[in-house]
Amino acid sequence: MPPKKAFGKAKKGTLSFLLKNFLKLYKWRMLLVVVCLGFNAATNFSASIFIRNITDTLTSKVLTKAEMWQQIGILLTIMGSLYVVGIFASYTWNRVMAVTTQKYLNEMRIRIFNHLETLPIRYFDTHKHGDIMSLFTNDIDTIRQFFAQAVPNMLMAIFSIVGIIAVMFVYSLWLALVVFFGTFFMFINGRKQGGAANKFFGKQQQAVGRVEGNIEESINGLKVIKVFTHEEKSIEEFDKLNDELFEYANKGNKAGNIIGPIMGNIGNFIYVLCVIVGCVIMVQGWNNISIADGVAPITYGVILAFLSIARGFSVNVNNLAQQLMFVAMSTAGASRIMDLLNEKEEIDTGYCDLVHIKYHEDGTFEETEERTRDYAWKHPHQADGSITYTELKGDIVLDDVTFGYTEDKIVLHNVSIYARPGQKIALVGATGAGKTTITNLLNRFYHIEGGKIRYDGINITKIKKHELRRCLGIVLQDVNLFTGTVMDNIRYGRLDATDEECIEAAKIANAYDFITRLPEGFNTMLDGDGSNLSQGQRQLISIARAAVADTPVLILDEATSSIDTRTEKLVQEGMDKLMEGRTVFVIAHRLSTIQNADAIMVMDQGRIIERGNHDQLIAQKGVYYQLYTGAFELE
């Protein structure tokens, strides 16, 4: 995996940013490519030199046949040798560029993925997953086209043009002026059409992201679409986005592809003009001005060579202009990638670490490098440089917490919750009351606007985020399983867990029996987010994952909502074992699952309106009593 600094910080300049990083990583390879391209270009435009010399040799009136054959033989030998060198140079730069480009793209994908892992949850809340996926496919592919095709072709064209210009002045100033006259119109056309192509290709890349986002959303919700017979509406929405993509792609390709034909036709006019001017100079007997011959009559060799030069010049200018389309697409793709790389990483101001501890007989403890089941917070004090240790117990306090996902919409209003080690705290309320938001804040997925959250008496802003999250097990309503075996998915809770620990966790969650009945037991492969399992089975694996994590604090967010009544009874015993000795936050609509909670918080529109245990709340005959007796529904 390449170091993060290999790509530097993305700055304004789109392709220049990529080029600088590319050269920084592969400067010696690029030097070899440039040298090979130079040889290749020299081989291409050297043909005109040999045409002139061979023609002048054949039309010479002072050379004998033997001398003609001798000079032609030498010229052909040199010409053939140059072409052989050109073949090897062409093979070398193509191979080096192909391998280097793929290596660069591989490292870029890693860089993008690594950066995505550092972004806050808020970024994924505001960007469609399909649009993000488009960065790894379409946008990356435009970068491939840029480095594998546009860059070498542009360098080849530039080298060839520079060489051809030099040869022009060596052979004829008048004919060179004819070529430059036509080149002016080529430049005007390329600038106009290239600007239009750049504009529309930028919009095309954005439209591609929207289309892929719509496809990803439709595939994930295909069952819902079919259940509610939403197919026609779904097709209509897709067609609208696809037509928008077609419009931008059509305009972009039209502007980009028209460059070639226009350039080619201008090149044909230049060719004809060179013939006319050359013939006029020769017929009228005017002197030619050149570096090679000074002021002297023009020869057949010069005219024929210049026709080859004019054709080569227009072809290379055309080739250079054609690359503008790839440059435009690459600029759009690079811009989107840079926008992502410029997204600010998740800020972590924490400095408290989680360390293993070993207890002594007198009840004291000390930090140890050995893996134990006992932990403590290592708290360096910035004021005096001292270090204190606090036992990890799972004491959670939310003190007057206020929070909103956006500044203008507050979700939680002055929420205070006290969860002592081993207590079970239940959160009840309608959808949107703020229950899940509380669990998000416990994980520090978002920054709170007011109040404090403390873990074992330490403000969680002082705890490193990854250390904090190691202490919080979570079972969500929406289960996410990953491609791999059942064992791998359970071990996801703690990557260093042994097979025996994973099996024991499956037994705690009552998932052991159904796993052993799978075709290959714990080694059964899961794919498609566990599509070959029932919803209840997927949830059981998720609960086993939380069990193997063995954290002091457990969050159950509607953990049994997707499980049928029979399965729920099987899980409940395992859940009770899982919750023993842990601080537990439970979000549930089934009030029967939280009757034994130490405290129940009834929430409404981001506020706690009732709190107490089951018996206390029933005695109050308030909102909880009405929910429990069915006077009104949670929603």
C-alpha positions in Angstrom: 0.0 0.0 0.0 1.5 3.3 -1.0 2.1 6.0 1.6 -0.6 8.6 1.8 1.9 11.3 1.2 2.7 9.9 -2.3 -0.3 11.7 -3.7 0.2 14.9 -1.7 -2.7 17.3 -1.1 -5.1 17.8 -4.0 -4.9 21.4 -5.1 -6.6 23.5 -7.7 -5.1 22.6 -11.1 -6.9 19.3 -11.9 -4.6 17.5 -14.4 -1.5 19.5 -13.3 -2.0 18.0 -9.8 -2.1 14.5 -11.3 0.8 15.1 -13.6 3.0 16.4 -10.7 2.2 13.4 -8.6 2.7 11.0 -11.6 6.1 12.5 -12.3 7.0 12.5 -8.6 6.4 8.8 -8.4 7.7 7.7 -11.8 10.1 10.3 -13.0 12.8 7.8 -14.2 10.2 5.8 -16.1 8.8 8.9 -17.7 12.3 10.0 -18.7 12.7 6.7 -20.5 9.3 7.2 -22.2 10.2 10.8 -23.2 13.5 9.6 -24.8 11.7 6.8 -26.6 9.0 9.1 -27.8 11.7 11.5 -29.1 13.4 8.7 -31.1 9.9 7.6 -32.4 9.1 11.2 -33.5 12.5 11.7 -35.1 11.9 8.5 -37.1 8.6 9.8 -38.3 9.6 13.2 -39.6 13.0 12.0 -40.9 11.2 10.4 -43.8 10.9 13.8 -45.5 14.7 14.3 -45.2 15.4 11.0 -47.0 12.7 11.8 -49.6 14.5 15.1 -50.4 18.0 13.5 -50.6 16.8 10.5 -52.7 14.9 12.7 -55.1 17.8 15.1 -55.5 20.1 12.2 -56.1 17.9 10.7 -58.8 17.5 14.0 -60.6 21.1 14.9 -60.3 22.9 15.6 -63.6 26.4 15.3 -62.3 26.3 11.8 -60.6 26.9 8.6 -62.5 24.6 5.6 -62.1 27.1 3.9 -59.8 27.4 6.9 -57.6 23.5 7.2 -57.5 23.2 3.6 -56.4 25.9 4.0 -53.8 24.2 7.1 -52.3 20.7 5.6 -52.5 22.0 2.5 -50.8 23.6 4.5 -47.9 20.4 6.5 -47.5 18.2 3.5 -47.5 20.4 1.7 -45.0 20.4 4.7 -42.6 16.6 5.0 -43.1 16.0 1.3 -42.4 18.2 1.5 -39.3 16.3 4.5 -37.9 13.0 2.7 -38.5 14.2 -0.4 -36.6 15.3 1.9 -33.7 11.8 3.5 -33.9 10.1 0.1 -33.7 12.0 -0.8 -30.5 11.4 2.8 -29.1 7.7 2.5 -29.8 7.4 -0.9 -28.1 9.3 0.3 -25.1 7.3 3.4 -24.4 4.0 1.7 -25.0 4.9 -1.1 -22.6 6.3 1.1 -19.9 3.4 3.6 -20.2 0.8 0.8 -20.0 2.4 -0.8 -16.9 3.1 2.5 -15.2 -0.4 3.8 -15.8 -2.1 0.7 -14.3 0.3 0.9 -11.3 -0.6 4.6 -10.8 -4.4 3.9 -11.1 -4.0 1.0 -8.6 -2.3 3.3 -6.2 -4.9 6.0 -6.8 -7.8 3.7 -6.1 -6.1 2.8 -2.8 -5.6 6.5 -2.0 -9.2 7.3 -2.8 -10.5 4.3 -0.7 -8.2 5.1 2.2 -9.4 8.7 2.1 -13.0 7.5 2.1 -12.4 5.5 5.2 -11.2 8.7 7.0 -14.2 10.8 6.0 -17.0 11.5 8.6 -20.3 9.8 8.4 -21.8 13.2 7.4 -20.2 12.9 4.0 -21.9 9.6 3.2 -25.2 11.1 4.4 -25.0 13.8 1.7 -23.6 11.8 -1.3 -25.2 8.9 -3.1 -23.3 5.7 -3.0 -23.6 5.1 -6.7 -22.0 8.6 -7.3 -19.1 7.6 -5.0 -18.7 4.3 -6.9 -18.5 6.2 -10.1 -15.2 7.7 -8.9 -13.7 4.2 -8.9 -14.9 3.3 -12.4 -15.7 6.1 -14.8 -13.6 8.9 -13.4 -10.6 6.6 -12.8 -11.0 5.4 -16.4 -10.7 8.9 -17.8 -7.4 9.2 -15.9 -6.3 6.0 -17.6 -7.1 7.4 -21.0 -5.2 10.6 -20.1 -2.0 8.9 -19.2 -2.1 5.8 -21.5 -3.3 7.7 -24.6 -3.4 11.5 -24.3 0.0 12.2 -22.7 2.2 10.0 -24.9 0.3 11.0 -28.1 0.5 14.7 -27.2 4.3 14.4 -26.5 4.8 12.5 -29.7 2.9 15.2 -31.6 4.8 18.0 -29.9 8.2 16.4 -30.6 7.1 15.7 -34.2 5.8 19.3 -34.7 9.0 20.8 -33.3 11.2 18.6 -35.5 9.1 19.3 -38.6 9.2 23.1 -38.0 13.0 22.9 -37.8 13.1 20.9 -41.1 10.7 23.4 -42.7 13.1 26.3 -42.1 16.0 24.2 -43.3 14.3 23.5 -46.6 12.1 26.5 -47.5 11.0 29.7 -45.7 8.2 30.4 -48.2 6.6 27.0 -47.9 6.9 27.2 -44.1 4.9 30.4 -44.1 2.2 28.6 -46.1 2.0 25.9 -43.4 2.0 28.4 -40.6 -0.9 30.3 -42.3 -3.0 27.2 -42.3 -2.0 26.3 -38.7 -3.5 29.6 -37.5 -7.0 28.4 -38.5 -6.3 25.0 -36.9 -5.5 26.7 -33.7 -8.7 28.8 -33.8 -10.8 25.7 -34.4 -9.1 23.6 -31.7 -9.5 26.3 -29.1 -13.2 26.8 -29.8 -14.2 23.2 -30.1 -11.9 22.1 -27.3 -13.5 24.6 -24.9 -17.0 23.4 -25.7 -15.9 19.7 -25.3 -14.3 20.5 -21.9 -17.6 22.1 -20.7 -19.9 19.3 -21.7 -17.6 16.4 -20.7 -17.5 18.0 -17.2 -21.3 17.8 -17.1 -21.2 14.3 -18.5 -19.1 13.0 -15.7 -21.5 14.5 -13.1 -24.4 13.0 -15.0 -22.7 9.5 -15.0 -22.5 9.7 -11.2 -26.2 10.6 -11.0 -27.2 7.7 -13.3 -25.1 5.2 -11.3 -26.5 6.5 -8.1 -30.0 6.0 -9.4 -29.2 2.4 -10.6 -27.6 1.5 -7.2 -30.7 2.9 -5.4 -33.1 1.1 -7.7 -31.3 -2.3 -7.4 -31.2 -2.1 -3.6 -34.9 -1.2 -3.5 -36.0 -3.5 -6.3 -38.3 -5.5 -4.0 -40.0 -2.4 -2.8 -40.4 -1.1 -6.4 -42.1 -4.3 -7.4 -44.3 -4.6 -4.3 -45.7 -1.1 -4.9 -45.7 -1.5 -8.7 -43.4 1.4 -9.0 -41.7 0.1 -12.1 -43.0 2.7 -14.5 -42.1 5.6 -12.3 -38.7 4.1 -11.7 -38.1 3.7 -15.4 -39.3 7.3 -15.9 -36.8 8.6 -13.4 -34.0 6.6 -14.9 -34.9 7.7 -18.4 -34.8 11.3 -17.4 -31.3 11.0 -15.9 -30.1 8.8 -18.8 -31.4 11.3 -21.3 -29.6 14.1 -19.5 -26.4 12.0 -19.7 -27.0 11.4 -23.4 -27.5 15.1 -24.0 -24.2 16.0 -22.4 -22.3 13.1 -23.9 -23.7 13.8 -27.3 -22.7 17.5 -27.2 -19.3 16.7 -25.7 -18.5 14.1 -28.3 -19.9 16.2 -31.1 -17.6 19.1 -30.1 -14.6 16.8 -29.5 -15.0 14.6 -32.6 -15.6 17.5 -35.0 -12.1 18.7 -34.3 -10.5 15.9 -36.3 -12.4 16.3 -39.6 -12.0 20.1 -39.5 -8.3 19.8 -38.8 -8.0 17.1 -41.5 -9.6 19.3 -44.1 -7.5 22.3 -43.2 -4.5 20.0 -43.6 -5.6 19.1 -47.1 -5.9 22.8 -48.0 -2.3 23.3 -46.6 -1.1 20.4 -48.7 -2.7 21.8 -51.9 -1.3 25.3 -51.2 2.2 23.9 -50.7 1.9 22.2 -54.1 0.7 25.4 -55.8 3.3 27.7 -54.1 6.1 25.2 -54.8 5.1 24.9 -58.5 4.8 28.6 -58.9 8.3 29.2 -57.4 9.8 26.5 -59.6 8.0 27.6 -62.8 8.7 31.3 -62.3 12.3 30.6 -61.5 12.1 32.4 -58.2 14.8 31.7 -55.6 14.1 29.7 -52.5 15.2 30.8 -49.1 16.4 28.1 -46.7 19.0 27.4 -44.0 20.4 24.5 -45.9 20.9 26.2 -49.3 20.6 29.8 -48.6 19.1 31.7 -51.5 19.0 29.3 -54.4 16.6 27.8 -56.9 14.1 25.3 -55.5 14.6 21.6 -56.3 12.2 18.7 -56.9 13.5 17.1 -53.8 12.6 20.1 -51.6 9.0 20.3 -53.1 8.4 16.5 -52.6 9.9 16.6 -49.1 7.8 19.6 -48.2 4.6 17.9 -49.3 5.5 15.1 -46.9 6.4 17.6 -44.2 3.1 19.5 -44.7 1.1 16.2 -44.5 3.0 15.2 -41.3 2.6 18.6 -39.8 -1.2 18.7 -40.3 -1.5 15.0 -39.1 0.4 15.8 -35.9 -1.5 19.0 -35.2 -4.7 17.1 -35.8 -3.5 14.3 -33.5 -2.7 17.0 -30.8 -6.1 18.5 -31.2 -7.8 15.1 -31.0 -6.3 14.6 -27.6 -8.2 17.6 -26.4 -11.3 15.3 -26.1 -9.4 13.0 -23.7 -8.0 15.9 -21.9 -11.5 17.4 -21.4 -12.9 14.1 -20.1 -9.8 13.6 -17.9 -10.1 17.1 -16.5 -13.7 16.4 -15.5 -12.8 13.1 -13.9 -9.8 14.5 -12.2 -11.8 17.4 -10.9 -14.3 15.0 -9.2 -11.5 13.0 -7.7 -9.8 16.1 -6.4 -13.1 17.2 -4.9 -13.2 14.0 -2.9 -9.5 14.2 -1.9 -10.1 17.7 -0.7 -12.9 16.6 1.6 -11.8 17.2 5.1 -11.0 14.1 7.1 -12.8 13.2 10.3 -11.3 15.3 13.0 -10.0 13.5 16.0 -8.8 15.6 18.8 -8.7 12.7 21.3 -5.5 11.8 23.1 -6.7 9.1 25.6 -5.7 5.5 24.7 -7.2 2.2 25.7 -4.6 -0.1 27.3 -4.6 -3.6 28.8 -4.1 -3.8 32.5 -3.1 -6.5 35.0 -4.5 -6.5 38.5 -2.4 -7.2 41.6 -3.5 -9.0 44.7 -4.1 -5.8 46.6 -6.6 -4.6 43.9 -4.3 -2.2 42.2 -3.4 -2.5 38.6 -0.8 -1.6 36.1 -0.5 -1.3 32.3 0.7 -4.4 30.5 1.7 -5.3 26.9 0.0 -8.7 27.3 -3.5 -9.1 26.0 -6.0 -9.3 28.9 -9.7 -8.9 29.2 -9.2 -5.9 31.5 -8.8 -2.4 30.2 -8.2 1.1 31.4 -8.1 4.6 29.9 -4.6 6.0 29.7 -5.2 9.7 30.2 -2.2 12.1 29.7 -2.8 15.4 31.3 -1.5 18.2 29.1 -1.3 20.7 31.9 1.5 19.0 34.0 2.5 16.1 31.7 1.3 13.5 34.2 -0.6 10.3 33.3 -3.6 8.8 35.1 -5.4 5.5 34.5 -9.1 5.0 34.8 -10.6 1.5 34.9 -12.9 0.8 31.9 -16.3 0.0 33.4 -18.9 1.4 31.0 -20.2 4.4 32.9 -21.9 6.6 30.3 -23.3 10.0 31.0 -25.0 12.4 28.6 -25.1 15.8 30.2 -27.4 18.4 28.7 -26.7 17.4 25.1 -28.0 19.5 22.3 -27.4 18.4 18.6 -28.6 19.0 15.1 -27.5 17.4 11.8 -27.8 20.9 10.3 -27.5 24.2 12.1 -31.1 25.2 11.4 -32.6 21.9 12.6 -31.9 20.8 16.1 -32.7 17.1 16.7 -31.8 16.7 20.4 -32.7 19.3 23.0 -30.9 19.3 26.4 -30.9 15.5 26.7 -29.4 14.1 29.9 -29.0 10.3 30.5 -27.1 8.5 33.2 -26.1 4.9 32.6 -24.2 3.2 35.4 -22.0 0.1 34.7 -24.2 -2.9 34.1 -27.4 -0.9 33.7 -29.9 -1.4 30.9 -31.2 1.8 29.5 -34.1 1.7 27.0 -35.0 4.4 24.6 -38.7 4.6 23.5 -40.4 6.9 21.1 -41.7 7.5 17.7 -39.6 7.5 14.6 -37.6 10.7 14.4 -37.7 11.2 18.2 -33.9 11.1 18.4 -33.2 7.6 19.7 -30.7 6.5 17.0 -29.1 9.9 17.1 -28.1 9.3 20.7 -26.3 6.1 19.7 -24.6 8.0 16.8 -23.3 10.5 19.3 -22.0 7.8 21.7 -19.8 6.6 18.8 -18.7 10.2 18.0 -20.0 10.0 14.5 -21.0 13.6 14.8 -19.9 16.6 16.9 -22.4 17.8 19.5 -23.3 21.5 19.6 -23.8 21.7 23.4 -23.4 19.7 26.5 -21.0 16.8 27.2 -20.8 13.0 26.9 -18.6 11.2 29.4 -17.3 7.7 29.4 -16.1 6.5 32.8 -15.9 10.2 33.8 -13.8 11.2 30.7 -15.2 13.6 28.1 -15.4 11.4 25.0 -13.8 14.3 22.9 -10.6 13.5 24.8 -10.7 9.8 23.8 -9.3 8.7 20.5 -12.2 7.8 18.2 -11.0 4.3 17.3 -10.3 3.6 20.9 -13.8 4.7 21.9 -15.5 2.6 19.2 -13.5 -0.5 20.4 -15.5 -0.2 23.6 -19.0 0.0 22.0 -20.6 -3.1 20.6 -23.6 -2.4 18.3 -26.3 -4.4 16.7 -28.3 -2.4 14.1 -31.7 -3.0 12.6 -30.2 -3.0 9.1 -27.7 -5.8 9.1 -24.5 -5.5 6.9 -22.7 -8.7 6.1 -19.6 -8.8 4.0 -18.3 -11.2 1.3 -16.6 -14.0 3.2 -17.4 -17.0 5.4 -19.8 -17.0 8.3 -16.7 -17.2 10.5 -15.2 -14.1 8.9 -18.4 -12.1 9.5 -18.6 -13.1 13.1 -14.9 -12.3 13.6 -15.5 -8.9 12.1 -16.4 -7.9 15.7 -12.8 -8.5 16.8 -10.3 -9.4 14.2 -8.0 -11.2 16.6 -10.7 -13.5 17.9 -10.0 -17.2 17.7 -12.3 -19.7 15.9 -13.3 -21.0 19.4 -14.3 -17.6 20.5 -16.4 -17.0 17.4 -18.1 -20.3 17.9 -18.8 -19.5 21.5 -20.2 -16.1 20.4 -22.5 -17.9 18.0 -23.8 -20.1 20.8 -24.5 -17.0 23.0 -26.6 -15.5 20.2 -28.3 -18.9 19.6 -26.9 -18.8 16.0 -24.9 -22.0 16.4 -27.6 -24.4 15.5 -28.6 -22.8 12.2 -24.9 -22.2 11.2 -24.0 -25.9 11.7 -26.9 -26.8 9.4 -25.5 -24.6 6.5 -23.8 -26.5 3.7 -20.3 -25.8 5.0 -21.1 -24.7 8.5 -19.0 -21.8 9.7 -17.0 -22.0 6.4 -20.1 -21.3 4.3 -19.4 -18.4 2.0 -21.7 -15.4 2.1 -22.1 -12.9 -0.7 -24.6 -10.2 -1.7 -24.9 -9.0 1.9 -25.9 -12.5 3.0 -28.7 -12.8 0.5 -28.6 -16.6 0.9 -29.7 -16.3 4.5 -33.1 -15.2 6.0 -33.4 -11.8 7.7 -33.5 -13.5 11.1 -30.4 -15.5 10.4 -28.5 -12.4 9.2 -29.5 -10.7 12.4 -28.3 -13.6 14.5 -24.9 -13.4 12.9 -24.9 -9.7 13.6 -25.6 -10.4 17.3 -22.8 -13.0 17.4 -20.5 -10.4 15.9 -21.3 -8.1 18.9 -20.8 -10.9 21.3 -17.3 -11.7 20.1 -16.4 -8.0 20.4 -17.0 -8.4 24.1 -17.4 -4.7 24.8 -18.4 -3.2 28.1 -21.1 -1.1 26.4 -23.6 -2.5 24.0 -26.1 -0.7 21.8 -29.1 -2.6 20.4 -30.8 -0.5 17.8 -34.1 -2.3 17.0 -32.0 -5.5 17.1 -34.9 -7.9 17.2 -37.3 -6.0 14.9 -36.4 -8.2 11.9 -36.8 -11.5 13.8 -40.0 -13.4 14.0 -41.6 -14.2 17.3 -40.3 -17.8 17.4 -36.7 -16.7 16.6 -37.0 -13.8 19.0 -37.6 -16.3 21.9 -34.5 -18.2 20.9 -32.5 -15.0 20.7 -33.8 -13.5 23.9 -31.9 -15.9 26.2 -28.7 -15.3 24.3 -29.3 -11.6 24.4 -29.7 -11.7 28.1 -26.4 -13.5 28.4 -24.8 -11.0 26.1 -26.1 -8.1 28.3 -24.9 -9.5 31.6 -22.4 -7.2 33.2 -22.6 -4.7 30.4 -24.0 -1.2 30.1 -26.7 -1.6 27.5 -28.7 1.0 25.4 -31.8 -0.6 23.8 -33.9 1.0 21.2 -37.1 -1.0 20.8 -40.7 -0.7 19.5 -41.6 -4.0 21.2 -42.1 -2.8 24.7 -42.2 -6.4 26.0 -38.4 -6.6 25.3 -37.5 -3.7 27.7 -39.7 -4.4 30.7 -36.6 -5.5 32.7 -34.7 -2.3 31.8 -33.2 -0.3 34.8 -34.4 2.9 33.2 -36.7 3.7 30.3 -36.5 7.0 28.5 -39.6 8.1 26.6 -38.6 10.5 23.9 -40.6 12.9 21.8 -39.2 15.3 19.2 -35.7 15.2 20.7 -36.7 15.6 24.3 -37.0 13.1 27.2 -40.6 13.5 28.4 -40.7 10.6 30.8 -38.1 8.5 32.6 -38.2 5.6 35.1 -38.4 1.8 35.2 -41.4 -0.1 33.8 -43.4 -0.2 37.0 -42.8 3.5 37.8 -43.9 4.6 34.3 -47.0 2.4 34.4 -47.9 3.9 37.7 -47.6 7.4 36.3 -50.1 6.5 33.6 -48.5 8.9 31.1 -47.3 8.4 27.6 -45.5 5.1 28.3 -48.6 3.7 30.0 -50.7 4.6 26.9 -48.1 3.0 24.6 -48.0 -0.2 26.7 -51.7 -0.5 27.0 -52.2 0.3 23.3 -54.0 3.6 23.8 -52.0 4.9 20.9 -49.2 3.6 18.7 -45.6 4.7 18.7 -45.9 6.2 15.2 
